[in-house]
């Protein structure tokens, strides 16, 4: 029994030594080190060509993470401002048609906030940026309608379909508005 364990240990040691010798013969550590240095030099060269230094990278990182935090914060605010379909002091005996109507009204309020953010951005940018914004908005509207239809598809023959559709569209609209409001805040901060 002890002999078998000893042989296994000896085999492990010999395999380890063989691996190290093989790496040494193939010059793997040096090649890996050279590859790493080459990649770092390429990055350094690209940064120099674009006039970016380490501090610039840190500023970009802070800006990107700050923007993500701002978008999240704005989304949370918009979500909290969205009124429930049935208020605390309201009758809970609503028909599905009434709930659908309230969901549609809630969506319209969300769309108004989004339009305000779009108008704020549009008034602060040039023609090219404005056209790009409008193009992206058109594409976003196509996407949001398709997404809302997909979310409500399981209920397409039921009376709840409009409620699911409008609620999904409102949620997507609030997400888009949060992103637009963060963009608008950034433009205002930059003096635009």
Secondary structure, 3 states (H helix, E strand, C coil): CHHHHHHHHHHHHHHHHHHHHHHHHHCHHHHHHHHHHHHHHHHHHHHHHCCCCHHHHHHHHHHHHHHHHHHHHHHHHHHHHCCCCCCCCCCCCCCHHHHHHHHHHHHHHHHHHHHHHHHHHHCCCCHHHHHHHHHHHHHHHHHHHHHHHHHHHHHCCCCCHHHHHHHHHHHHHHHHHHHHHHHHHHHHHCCC
